[in-house]
Amino acid sequence: MTEPRPDRGTSGGRSLKTAAEALAALRFLGASPEGVTPEALAAELGKSTATARYLLNTLCQEGYAVRDRQAGTVRLQETPPWGDTWGEREAPDDLTRYELPERLSDAVTELYWRTRQRTYLARWEDDDATLIVDARGHQGLARIPDLAERIPLASAHALAVTKALIASSGTRSERLREQSYLAPFTDTTITSTPAIELELARVRRRGYAVDREEYAEGFCCIGAPIFDPAGRVAASIAISTPAPRFATHGEELTGAVRDVAATATRGWSDAESGVPPPDDPLRTDTVPGRV
């Protein structure tokens, strides 16, 4: 569940129609085309079920959403109240076996120096597996037990580096949902289809993925997508870190992962469009600010 946001601009009492809460509910509906329940929205927003139900009722009354009484869920209307369209609900699908530019190796190096945590670059394989194509670390830095270079779809629900890819792919998301069994690698692994759907929706909305000891006890991971110049997700970049460090520095580590992913995306786009690189290119002989 995402951290509850403090109420803004309220002066006591319940403010069920605040813009922030309504927009958050609307975003959640947009990321969940199959519809959501009041309980799921309450868990997402950190609110009571009653509050979530009031928000959904309001969106239905104002023409933004429609209720499926048989399923007990609420989903977006096919078109918004002003007509026209909502636009594309899913990001363009990812690329399979995309030849990643060499400059992404610089991004892996930069993220390693910024965090001093084990760092990974990954892309899809033809058979829905994820392939780790580059990594950084140093002697004595703990490794995730049993993590192979090739990660099958059957393990993808438990790792941030794969969640960051799957969330952008309607095809792979559907295949993951169709899995009859999601292996519980640890006590915190997400193993139900509704829960993984909510998790992927959170990844799409936030722009990054997290696993909290979901693949291996004692290890947490943070991953973010890297987009090609056409706006398609071509790779993901991630770090693994001991759980105690994540507990104390999770926000800073997440910021570093997101920043490096965004910089790599911009650099790739600039290179394709002919924009010259900065005067001060990435250097691996100095250590940028560490987390």
PAKOL-22090 format. One line per 5 residues: number of its first residue (from 1); for each residue x, y, z of N, C-alpha, C. Coordinates in nm, 3 decimals. Layout:
BEGIN
NUM> X Y Z X Y Z X Y Z; ...
END
This chain:
BEGIN
1> 0.085 -0.119 0.000 0.000 0.000 0.000 0.088 0.123 0.000; 0.050 0.225 -0.078 0.126 0.348 -0.077 0.103 0.422 0.051; 0.200 0.510 0.084 0.188 0.584 0.207 0.067 0.677 0.200; -0.016 0.684 0.305 -0.131 0.775 0.304 -0.084 0.918 0.289; -0.154 0.995 0.209 -0.120 1.135 0.192 -0.197 1.218 0.294
6> -0.132 1.315 0.357 -0.204 1.399 0.453 -0.309 1.481 0.382; -0.422 1.506 0.452 -0.526 1.591 0.395 -0.474 1.733 0.386; -0.509 1.801 0.276 -0.464 1.939 0.257 -0.586 2.029 0.247; -0.576 2.144 0.307 -0.680 2.243 0.294 -0.809 2.206 0.365; -0.803 2.122 0.468 -0.923 2.087 0.541 -0.918 2.154 0.677
11> -1.035 2.176 0.734 -1.040 2.244 0.863 -1.133 2.170 0.955; -1.100 2.040 0.976 -1.181 1.961 1.065 -1.293 1.893 0.990; -1.341 1.780 1.045 -1.448 1.706 0.980 -1.397 1.629 0.860; -1.488 1.554 0.802 -1.452 1.475 0.686 -1.470 1.555 0.559; -1.372 1.548 0.470 -1.379 1.616 0.341 -1.369 1.507 0.235
16> -1.483 1.448 0.202 -1.484 1.331 0.115 -1.467 1.366 -0.031; -1.481 1.494 -0.066 -1.474 1.533 -0.205 -1.352 1.619 -0.235; -1.248 1.608 -0.155 -1.128 1.686 -0.181 -1.070 1.646 -0.316; -1.010 1.742 -0.383 -0.956 1.717 -0.516 -0.847 1.610 -0.512; -0.763 1.614 -0.411 -0.652 1.519 -0.405 -0.703 1.375 -0.396
21> -0.801 1.351 -0.310 -0.851 1.215 -0.293 -0.927 1.169 -0.416; -1.006 1.259 -0.475 -1.083 1.222 -0.593 -0.990 1.191 -0.710; -0.884 1.271 -0.726 -0.791 1.246 -0.836 -0.713 1.116 -0.813; -0.678 1.090 -0.687 -0.607 0.965 -0.657 -0.696 0.845 -0.689; -0.825 0.856 -0.655 -0.918 0.748 -0.688 -0.933 0.731 -0.838
26> -0.936 0.845 -0.909 -0.951 0.840 -1.054 -0.828 0.776 -1.119; -0.710 0.810 -1.070 -0.588 0.748 -1.123 -0.589 0.598 -1.099; -0.633 0.558 -0.982 -0.637 0.416 -0.949 -0.733 0.342 -1.041; -0.848 0.403 -1.070 -0.943 0.342 -1.164 -0.882 0.332 -1.303; -0.809 0.436 -1.344 -0.747 0.435 -1.475 -0.643 0.327 -1.491
31> -0.578 0.290 -1.381 -0.476 0.185 -1.386 -0.535 0.047 -1.363; -0.667 0.039 -1.343 -0.733 -0.089 -1.316 -0.854 -0.105 -1.407; -0.832 -0.134 -1.535 -0.944 -0.142 -1.629 -1.048 -0.248 -1.594; -1.009 -0.347 -1.514 -1.105 -0.451 -1.475 -1.198 -0.405 -1.364; -1.171 -0.287 -1.307 -1.254 -0.234 -1.200 -1.193 -0.257 -1.063
36> -1.240 -0.180 -0.965 -1.188 -0.192 -0.829 -1.304 -0.200 -0.730; -1.277 -0.255 -0.615 -1.375 -0.260 -0.507 -1.346 -0.147 -0.408; -1.443 -0.110 -0.325 -1.416 -0.010 -0.222 -1.303 -0.053 -0.129; -1.295 -0.183 -0.101 -1.189 -0.232 -0.012 -1.051 -0.212 -0.074; -1.041 -0.238 -0.206 -0.912 -0.222 -0.274 -0.872 -0.075 -0.278
41> -0.968 0.014 -0.305 -0.937 0.156 -0.307 -0.898 0.206 -0.169; -0.967 0.156 -0.066 -0.934 0.196 0.071 -0.791 0.157 0.106; -0.751 0.036 0.068 -0.615 -0.011 0.095 -0.513 0.073 0.019; -0.546 0.111 -0.104 -0.454 0.190 -0.185 -0.435 0.330 -0.130; -0.544 0.394 -0.086 -0.537 0.532 -0.039 -0.505 0.545 0.109
46> -0.512 0.433 0.181 -0.492 0.440 0.325 -0.609 0.505 0.396; -0.729 0.486 0.340 -0.852 0.543 0.396 -0.944 0.432 0.443; -1.053 0.470 0.507 -1.151 0.371 0.549 -1.230 0.323 0.428; -1.292 0.205 0.444 -1.377 0.154 0.336 -1.495 0.247 0.310; -1.547 0.308 0.414 -1.659 0.401 0.397 -1.617 0.521 0.312
51> -1.499 0.576 0.340 -1.449 0.688 0.260 -1.432 0.649 0.115; -1.373 0.531 0.093 -1.353 0.483 -0.044 -1.486 0.465 -0.116; -1.585 0.415 -0.043 -1.717 0.396 -0.104 -1.779 0.532 -0.142; -1.765 0.633 -0.056 -1.816 0.766 -0.088 -1.747 0.823 -0.213; -1.615 0.804 -0.222 -1.541 0.853 -0.338 -1.590 0.786 -0.467
56> -1.607 0.655 -0.462 -1.654 0.583 -0.581 -1.796 0.625 -0.617; -1.882 0.643 -0.517 -2.017 0.689 -0.544 -2.017 0.825 -0.613; -1.928 0.914 -0.566 -1.919 1.047 -0.625 -1.875 1.040 -0.771; -1.774 0.959 -0.799 -1.725 0.945 -0.936 -1.832 0.887 -1.028; -1.912 0.795 -0.975 -2.022 0.740 -1.054 -2.129 0.846 -1.080
61> -2.165 0.921 -0.976 -2.270 1.023 -0.989 -2.230 1.133 -1.085; -2.099 1.166 -1.091 -2.052 1.273 -1.178 -2.019 1.225 -1.318; -2.039 1.096 -1.345 -2.022 1.045 -1.480 -1.881 0.999 -1.516; -1.790 0.990 -1.416 -1.655 0.947 -1.444 -1.640 0.794 -1.438; -1.728 0.730 -1.364 -1.716 0.586 -1.343 -1.852 0.521 -1.351
66> -1.853 0.389 -1.362 -1.976 0.313 -1.370 -1.963 0.191 -1.280; -2.073 0.152 -1.219 -2.071 0.041 -1.125 -2.115 -0.088 -1.194; -2.038 -0.195 -1.169 -2.077 -0.328 -1.213 -2.134 -0.400 -1.091; -2.265 -0.398 -1.077 -2.327 -0.450 -0.956 -2.308 -0.601 -0.943; -2.301 -0.670 -1.055 -2.283 -0.815 -1.048 -2.145 -0.851 -0.995
71> -2.043 -0.779 -1.041 -1.906 -0.807 -0.996 -1.872 -0.736 -0.866; -1.951 -0.634 -0.830 -1.921 -0.560 -0.709 -1.805 -0.465 -0.724; -1.777 -0.420 -0.847 -1.664 -0.332 -0.874 -1.710 -0.204 -0.942; -1.619 -0.108 -0.946 -1.642 0.018 -1.016 -1.527 0.037 -1.115; -1.558 0.080 -1.234 -1.456 0.105 -1.336 -1.483 0.237 -1.405
76> -1.382 0.285 -1.481 -1.401 0.409 -1.555 -1.511 0.394 -1.660; -1.583 0.502 -1.686 -1.673 0.505 -1.800 -1.591 0.489 -1.928; -1.656 0.441 -2.033 -1.586 0.425 -2.161 -1.535 0.559 -2.212; -1.610 0.666 -2.187 -1.567 0.801 -2.226 -1.587 0.893 -2.107; -1.506 0.998 -2.094 -1.521 1.093 -1.983 -1.647 1.177 -2.001
81> -1.691 1.248 -1.899 -1.815 1.326 -1.906 -1.816 1.430 -2.017; -1.699 1.482 -2.054 -1.692 1.585 -2.158 -1.689 1.525 -2.299; -1.703 1.391 -2.311 -1.698 1.327 -2.441 -1.555 1.298 -2.481; -1.531 1.285 -2.612 -1.397 1.256 -2.662 -1.353 1.122 -2.607; -1.225 1.107 -2.568 -1.175 0.981 -2.516 -1.084 1.007 -2.397
86> -1.058 0.901 -2.322 -0.963 0.910 -2.211 -0.820 0.912 -2.261; -0.797 0.870 -2.384 -0.662 0.850 -2.434 -0.621 0.706 -2.409; -0.498 0.672 -2.441 -0.451 0.537 -2.424 -0.441 0.504 -2.276; -0.499 0.390 -2.236 -0.495 0.350 -2.095 -0.367 0.278 -2.060; -0.304 0.218 -2.157 -0.180 0.147 -2.131 -0.067 0.212 -2.208
91> 0.051 0.208 -2.148 0.167 0.257 -2.219 0.195 0.165 -2.337; 0.264 0.215 -2.441 0.299 0.128 -2.551 0.373 0.005 -2.501; 0.351 -0.106 -2.567 0.408 -0.231 -2.520 0.560 -0.228 -2.525; 0.621 -0.314 -2.447 0.766 -0.318 -2.439 0.827 -0.382 -2.563; 0.958 -0.377 -2.573 1.030 -0.434 -2.685 1.091 -0.567 -2.645
96> 1.093 -0.662 -2.736 1.153 -0.791 -2.710 1.290 -0.797 -2.776; 1.389 -0.835 -2.696 1.526 -0.850 -2.745 1.576 -0.723 -2.813; 1.542 -0.610 -2.756 1.588 -0.483 -2.811 1.739 -0.472 -2.790; 1.808 -0.426 -2.893 1.952 -0.405 -2.881 1.975 -0.275 -2.803; 2.010 -0.289 -2.679 2.024 -0.173 -2.592 2.153 -0.098 -2.625
101> 2.150 0.034 -2.622 2.272 0.111 -2.651 2.377 0.095 -2.542; 2.502 0.109 -2.582 2.612 0.094 -2.487 2.602 0.195 -2.374; 2.542 0.312 -2.402 2.536 0.417 -2.302 2.458 0.374 -2.178; 2.372 0.271 -2.188 2.299 0.225 -2.070 2.393 0.159 -1.970; 2.506 0.110 -2.016 2.606 0.057 -1.923 2.659 0.168 -1.833
106> 2.668 0.290 -1.889 2.709 0.404 -1.807 2.607 0.432 -1.698; 2.479 0.410 -1.730 2.374 0.431 -1.630 2.388 0.332 -1.516; 2.422 0.207 -1.548 2.443 0.106 -1.444 2.558 0.148 -1.353; 2.665 0.196 -1.415 2.781 0.240 -1.337 2.745 0.359 -1.248; 2.672 0.455 -1.306 2.633 0.573 -1.227 2.548 0.534 -1.108
111> 2.450 0.445 -1.128 2.363 0.405 -1.018 2.441 0.331 -0.910; 2.537 0.249 -0.952 2.620 0.180 -0.854 2.698 0.280 -0.768; 2.761 0.379 -0.832 2.841 0.475 -0.757 2.754 0.563 -0.667; 2.633 0.590 -0.710 2.546 0.674 -0.628 2.493 0.600 -0.506; 2.472 0.470 -0.518 2.411 0.395 -0.408 2.506 0.300 -0.339
116> 2.611 0.258 -0.411 2.704 0.156 -0.361 2.630 0.027 -0.327; 2.524 0.001 -0.400 2.448 -0.124 -0.388 2.460 -0.201 -0.519; 2.434 -0.330 -0.515 2.443 -0.411 -0.637 2.337 -0.362 -0.736; 2.379 -0.341 -0.860 2.297 -0.275 -0.961 2.281 -0.364 -1.083; 2.162 -0.359 -1.146 2.129 -0.449 -1.256 2.063 -0.373 -1.371
121> 2.088 -0.419 -1.493 2.018 -0.373 -1.613 1.956 -0.497 -1.678; 1.827 -0.491 -1.711 1.759 -0.610 -1.762 1.670 -0.574 -1.882; 1.642 -0.674 -1.965 1.550 -0.660 -2.077 1.477 -0.793 -2.096; 1.372 -0.791 -2.182 1.297 -0.913 -2.210 1.375 -1.008 -2.300; 1.343 -1.136 -2.288 1.382 -1.238 -2.384 1.258 -1.276 -2.464
126> 1.276 -1.355 -2.568 1.164 -1.391 -2.655 1.056 -1.473 -2.583; 1.093 -1.550 -2.483 1.000 -1.643 -2.419 0.942 -1.589 -2.289; 0.932 -1.458 -2.277 0.877 -1.391 -2.160 0.971 -1.393 -2.040; 1.089 -1.447 -2.056 1.187 -1.441 -1.948 1.253 -1.303 -1.949; 1.310 -1.265 -1.837 1.386 -1.140 -1.826 1.534 -1.176 -1.818
131> 1.616 -1.105 -1.893 1.759 -1.132 -1.895 1.835 -1.016 -1.833; 1.916 -1.044 -1.732 2.004 -0.942 -1.675 2.126 -0.930 -1.766; 2.140 -0.817 -1.832 2.244 -0.801 -1.933 2.365 -0.724 -1.880; 2.354 -0.664 -1.764 2.467 -0.591 -1.707 2.446 -0.581 -1.557; 2.555 -0.574 -1.482 2.544 -0.564 -1.337 2.672 -0.502 -1.282
136> 2.661 -0.440 -1.165 2.776 -0.383 -1.096 2.770 -0.422 -0.949; 2.886 -0.427 -0.888 2.894 -0.457 -0.746 3.040 -0.455 -0.705; 3.067 -0.485 -0.579 3.205 -0.495 -0.535 3.219 -0.613 -0.441; 3.341 -0.654 -0.420 3.369 -0.770 -0.336 3.316 -0.746 -0.196; 3.246 -0.846 -0.144 3.188 -0.836 -0.011 3.046 -0.785 -0.009
141> 2.998 -0.733 -0.124 2.860 -0.685 -0.132 2.767 -0.805 -0.148; 2.671 -0.817 -0.059 2.585 -0.935 -0.057 2.508 -0.951 -0.187; 2.492 -1.075 -0.229 2.417 -1.109 -0.349 2.283 -1.171 -0.310; 2.182 -1.150 -0.395 2.053 -1.215 -0.374 2.070 -1.364 -0.398; 2.038 -1.449 -0.304 2.056 -1.593 -0.322 1.973 -1.646 -0.439
146> 2.035 -1.732 -0.518 1.966 -1.805 -0.626 1.913 -1.716 -0.737; 1.960 -1.592 -0.746 1.916 -1.505 -0.856 2.003 -1.535 -0.978; 1.939 -1.588 -1.083 2.011 -1.623 -1.205 2.009 -1.508 -1.304; 2.094 -1.518 -1.405 2.098 -1.416 -1.510 1.967 -1.412 -1.588; 1.905 -1.527 -1.603 1.779 -1.538 -1.676 1.667 -1.564 -1.574
151> 1.570 -1.472 -1.568 1.461 -1.481 -1.471 1.334 -1.522 -1.544; 1.278 -1.639 -1.516 1.157 -1.684 -1.585 1.034 -1.604 -1.540; 0.930 -1.606 -1.622 0.807 -1.537 -1.588 0.750 -1.588 -1.456; 0.775 -1.716 -1.424 0.722 -1.775 -1.301 0.781 -1.710 -1.176; 0.892 -1.635 -1.190 0.952 -1.566 -1.074 0.934 -1.415 -1.082
156> 0.875 -1.367 -1.190 0.871 -1.224 -1.217 0.787 -1.145 -1.119; 0.692 -1.211 -1.052 0.604 -1.140 -0.959 0.675 -1.100 -0.831; 0.797 -1.149 -0.810 0.863 -1.131 -0.681 0.983 -1.038 -0.685; 1.014 -0.979 -0.800 1.134 -0.897 -0.813 1.101 -0.762 -0.875; 1.161 -0.656 -0.822 1.135 -0.521 -0.874 1.184 -0.505 -1.017
161> 1.298 -0.566 -1.051 1.354 -0.550 -1.185 1.261 -0.605 -1.291; 1.182 -0.707 -1.258 1.087 -0.764 -1.353 0.950 -0.695 -1.344; 0.908 -0.655 -1.225 0.781 -0.582 -1.213 0.785 -0.454 -1.296; 0.900 -0.387 -1.297 0.912 -0.261 -1.372 0.890 -0.283 -1.521; 0.924 -0.401 -1.571 0.901 -0.434 -1.712 0.757 -0.480 -1.735
166> 0.711 -0.571 -1.651 0.579 -0.632 -1.671 0.467 -0.528 -1.664; 0.480 -0.431 -1.574 0.374 -0.332 -1.556 0.346 -0.254 -1.683; 0.447 -0.241 -1.771 0.430 -0.164 -1.894 0.377 -0.247 -2.009; 0.368 -0.377 -1.991 0.333 -0.467 -2.099 0.198 -0.532 -2.074; 0.098 -0.494 -2.154 -0.033 -0.557 -2.139 -0.027 -0.706 -2.163
171> 0.056 -0.748 -2.261 0.067 -0.890 -2.294 0.127 -0.969 -2.180; 0.240 -0.920 -2.126 0.306 -0.994 -2.017 0.225 -0.986 -1.889; 0.161 -0.873 -1.863 0.077 -0.863 -1.744 -0.034 -0.967 -1.748; -0.094 -0.982 -1.866 -0.201 -1.080 -1.881 -0.148 -1.221 -1.861; -0.031 -1.251 -1.914 0.027 -1.384 -1.898 0.061 -1.413 -1.752
176> 0.105 -1.310 -1.682 0.133 -1.330 -1.540 0.004 -1.356 -1.464; -0.102 -1.282 -1.498 -0.231 -1.303 -1.432 -0.287 -1.442 -1.461; -0.250 -1.497 -1.577 -0.301 -1.629 -1.616 -0.226 -1.743 -1.548; -0.116 -1.711 -1.480 -0.042 -1.815 -1.410 -0.131 -1.880 -1.304; -0.141 -2.010 -1.307 -0.226 -2.079 -1.210 -0.166 -2.082 -1.070
181> -0.036 -2.056 -1.064 0.031 -2.064 -0.934 0.143 -1.960 -0.930; 0.140 -1.873 -0.830 0.247 -1.776 -0.808 0.324 -1.822 -0.685; 0.446 -1.863 -0.706 0.525 -1.926 -0.601 0.552 -1.830 -0.484; 0.532 -1.877 -0.361 0.563 -1.796 -0.243 0.709 -1.815 -0.202; 0.798 -1.733 -0.255 0.940 -1.747 -0.222 0.967 -1.713 -0.076
186> 0.891 -1.618 -0.022 0.904 -1.580 0.119 0.763 -1.553 0.173; 0.757 -1.517 0.300 0.627 -1.488 0.360 0.564 -1.360 0.304; 0.643 -1.274 0.239 0.589 -1.148 0.187 0.567 -1.150 0.036; 0.590 -1.262 -0.029 0.568 -1.271 -0.174 0.421 -1.251 -0.207; 0.393 -1.173 -0.311 0.256 -1.155 -0.359 0.218 -1.280 -0.438
191> 0.113 -1.348 -0.395 0.080 -1.477 -0.457 -0.063 -1.486 -0.509; -0.142 -1.380 -0.499 -0.279 -1.385 -0.550 -0.292 -1.295 -0.673; -0.378 -1.335 -0.765 -0.397 -1.257 -0.887 -0.448 -1.116 -0.859; -0.550 -1.096 -0.774 -0.594 -0.959 -0.745 -0.482 -0.873 -0.685; -0.402 -0.933 -0.599 -0.295 -0.855 -0.535 -0.187 -0.816 -0.635
196> -0.153 -0.905 -0.728 -0.050 -0.870 -0.827 -0.103 -0.767 -0.924; -0.234 -0.770 -0.954 -0.293 -0.668 -1.040 -0.282 -0.530 -0.974; -0.312 -0.523 -0.845 -0.298 -0.397 -0.773 -0.153 -0.351 -0.769; -0.062 -0.445 -0.751 0.080 -0.411 -0.746 0.127 -0.352 -0.879; 0.090 -0.414 -0.990 0.131 -0.363 -1.121 0.068 -0.227 -1.150
201> -0.055 -0.207 -1.102 -0.118 -0.076 -1.118 -0.040 0.030 -1.042; 0.008 -0.004 -0.921 0.089 0.090 -0.844 0.219 0.122 -0.917; 0.281 0.021 -0.977 0.407 0.043 -1.050 0.383 0.139 -1.167; 0.275 0.119 -1.241 0.246 0.207 -1.354 0.223 0.349 -1.307; 0.153 0.366 -1.196 0.119 0.499 -1.148 0.241 0.570 -1.089
206> 0.323 0.497 -1.013 0.437 0.561 -0.946 0.558 0.576 -1.036; 0.570 0.484 -1.134 0.685 0.489 -1.223 0.805 0.411 -1.172; 0.787 0.332 -1.069 0.895 0.247 -1.019 0.834 0.128 -0.945; 0.916 0.025 -0.925 0.870 -0.097 -0.859 0.957 -0.124 -0.736; 0.897 -0.191 -0.639 0.968 -0.228 -0.516 0.933 -0.372 -0.481
211> 1.031 -0.446 -0.433 0.997 -0.572 -0.366 1.062 -0.570 -0.229; 0.982 -0.602 -0.131 1.026 -0.598 0.009 1.043 -0.740 0.060; 1.160 -0.794 0.038 1.192 -0.931 0.080 1.094 -1.031 0.019; 1.050 -1.007 -0.104 0.952 -1.092 -0.169 1.015 -1.210 -0.243; 1.143 -1.196 -0.281 1.213 -1.305 -0.350 1.310 -1.376 -0.256
216> 1.375 -1.300 -0.171 1.471 -1.358 -0.076 1.465 -1.280 0.055; 1.458 -1.349 0.164 1.455 -1.283 0.294 1.584 -1.205 0.317; 1.568 -1.085 0.369 1.685 -1.002 0.397 1.723 -0.909 0.284; 1.655 -0.918 0.167 1.690 -0.834 0.052 1.566 -0.762 0.000; 1.583 -0.634 -0.028 1.479 -0.554 -0.093 1.536 -0.500 -0.224
221> 1.449 -0.476 -0.320 1.492 -0.426 -0.450 1.404 -0.310 -0.495; 1.464 -0.221 -0.574 1.393 -0.107 -0.633 1.429 -0.104 -0.781; 1.329 -0.093 -0.868 1.354 -0.092 -1.011 1.270 0.011 -1.083; 1.319 0.061 -1.195 1.245 0.160 -1.274 1.266 0.130 -1.422; 1.167 0.162 -1.505 1.179 0.136 -1.649 1.265 0.239 -1.720
226> 1.327 0.198 -1.829 1.398 0.287 -1.920 1.326 0.281 -2.054; 1.291 0.398 -2.108 1.214 0.405 -2.231 1.304 0.432 -2.351; 1.268 0.373 -2.464 1.340 0.401 -2.588 1.288 0.533 -2.646; 1.351 0.587 -2.751 1.308 0.716 -2.805 1.163 0.718 -2.855; 1.103 0.602 -2.882 0.964 0.597 -2.927 0.867 0.590 -2.811
231> 0.918 0.589 -2.687 0.831 0.586 -2.571 0.794 0.449 -2.523; 0.861 0.346 -2.576 0.834 0.208 -2.532 0.935 0.166 -2.427; 0.891 0.085 -2.333 0.982 0.037 -2.229 1.074 -0.070 -2.290; 1.202 -0.042 -2.287 1.299 -0.132 -2.348 1.384 -0.205 -2.246; 1.390 -0.153 -2.124 1.477 -0.214 -2.022 1.431 -0.167 -1.885
236> 1.489 -0.227 -1.783 1.469 -0.178 -1.647 1.604 -0.176 -1.577; 1.618 -0.082 -1.485 1.740 -0.070 -1.406 1.701 -0.081 -1.260; 1.780 -0.152 -1.181 1.739 -0.181 -1.044 1.859 -0.197 -0.952; 1.832 -0.189 -0.824 1.932 -0.220 -0.722 1.873 -0.321 -0.625; 1.960 -0.398 -0.562 1.921 -0.481 -0.449 1.997 -0.429 -0.328
241> 1.932 -0.433 -0.213 1.991 -0.377 -0.092 1.946 -0.457 0.029; 2.029 -0.469 0.131 1.984 -0.538 0.252 1.861 -0.471 0.311; 1.771 -0.550 0.366 1.647 -0.497 0.419 1.668 -0.387 0.523; 1.766 -0.398 0.614 1.785 -0.289 0.711 1.821 -0.157 0.645; 1.901 -0.161 0.538 1.936 -0.037 0.468 1.814 0.021 0.396
246> 1.732 -0.066 0.341 1.610 -0.019 0.276 1.519 0.050 0.377; 1.513 -0.004 0.496 1.427 0.053 0.599 1.470 0.194 0.639; 1.601 0.221 0.634 1.651 0.351 0.678 1.679 0.447 0.563; 1.704 0.394 0.443 1.741 0.480 0.329 1.656 0.453 0.205; 1.539 0.393 0.224 1.456 0.355 0.109 1.419 0.472 0.020
251> 1.384 0.585 0.080 1.342 0.701 0.001 1.456 0.754 -0.085; 1.576 0.764 -0.026 1.691 0.812 -0.103 1.730 0.715 -0.213; 1.727 0.586 -0.182 1.762 0.485 -0.282 1.662 0.486 -0.398; 1.534 0.499 -0.364 1.432 0.505 -0.468 1.453 0.627 -0.557; 1.484 0.740 -0.496 1.509 0.861 -0.573 1.625 0.844 -0.669
256> 1.731 0.776 -0.624 1.847 0.754 -0.710 1.811 0.666 -0.829; 1.736 0.559 -0.804 1.698 0.469 -0.913 1.612 0.543 -1.015; 1.514 0.618 -0.969 1.426 0.690 -1.060 1.503 0.796 -1.139; 1.594 0.865 -1.072 1.670 0.971 -1.138 1.760 0.915 -1.247; 1.830 0.806 -1.218 1.920 0.747 -1.317 1.840 0.691 -1.435
261> 1.726 0.628 -1.408 1.642 0.576 -1.516 1.593 0.689 -1.606; 1.550 0.799 -1.546 1.502 0.913 -1.624 1.614 0.974 -1.707; 1.733 0.985 -1.647 1.848 1.041 -1.718 1.888 0.951 -1.835; 1.885 0.820 -1.814 1.918 0.726 -1.921 1.817 0.736 -2.036; 1.690 0.752 -2.001 1.586 0.768 -2.103 1.609 0.895 -2.185
266> 1.637 1.006 -2.116 1.661 1.132 -2.187 1.786 1.124 -2.273; 1.891 1.062 -2.219 2.015 1.051 -2.295 1.997 0.969 -2.422; 1.921 0.861 -2.413 1.894 0.777 -2.529 1.818 0.856 -2.634; 1.716 0.929 -2.590 1.636 1.009 -2.683 1.720 1.119 -2.748; 1.803 1.186 -2.667 1.887 1.293 -2.721 1.986 1.239 -2.823
271> 2.042 1.120 -2.795 2.139 1.060 -2.887 2.074 1.028 -3.022; 1.949 0.981 -3.017 1.878 0.948 -3.141 1.841 1.074 -3.219; 1.815 1.183 -3.149 1.773 1.306 -3.216 1.889 1.395 -3.254; 2.011 1.354 -3.217 2.128 1.431 -3.254 2.164 1.541 -3.159; 2.099 1.548 -3.042 2.135 1.650 -2.943 2.271 1.617 -2.886
276> 2.366 1.712 -2.884 2.500 1.682 -2.832 2.497 1.650 -2.684; 2.588 1.563 -2.637 2.592 1.528 -2.495 2.640 1.646 -2.412; 2.620 1.642 -2.280 2.667 1.750 -2.193 2.819 1.762 -2.200; 2.868 1.881 -2.166 3.013 1.902 -2.168 3.083 1.813 -2.068; 3.015 1.782 -1.958 3.075 1.698 -1.854 3.007 1.561 -1.857
281> 3.060 1.465 -1.935 2.996 1.335 -1.946 3.009 1.255 -1.818; 2.939 1.142 -1.813 2.948 1.054 -1.698 3.093 1.014 -1.675; 3.138 1.021 -1.553 3.273 0.980 -1.520 3.268 0.866 -1.422; 3.350 0.765 -1.443 3.355 0.652 -1.352 3.478 0.659 -1.261; 3.559 0.766 -1.278 3.676 0.777 -1.192 3.650 0.866 -1.071
286> 3.526 0.917 -1.061 3.488 0.993 -0.943 3.363 0.933 -0.884; 3.339 0.965 -0.764 3.223 0.909 -0.695 3.120 1.018 -0.670; 3.008 1.019 -0.746 2.902 1.117 -0.719 2.848 1.099 -0.576; 2.761 1.191 -0.537 2.705 1.183 -0.402 2.642 1.049 -0.374; 2.687 0.983 -0.270 2.638 0.851 -0.237 2.514 0.862 -0.150
291> 2.433 0.755 -0.156 2.315 0.748 -0.068 2.354 0.677 0.058
END
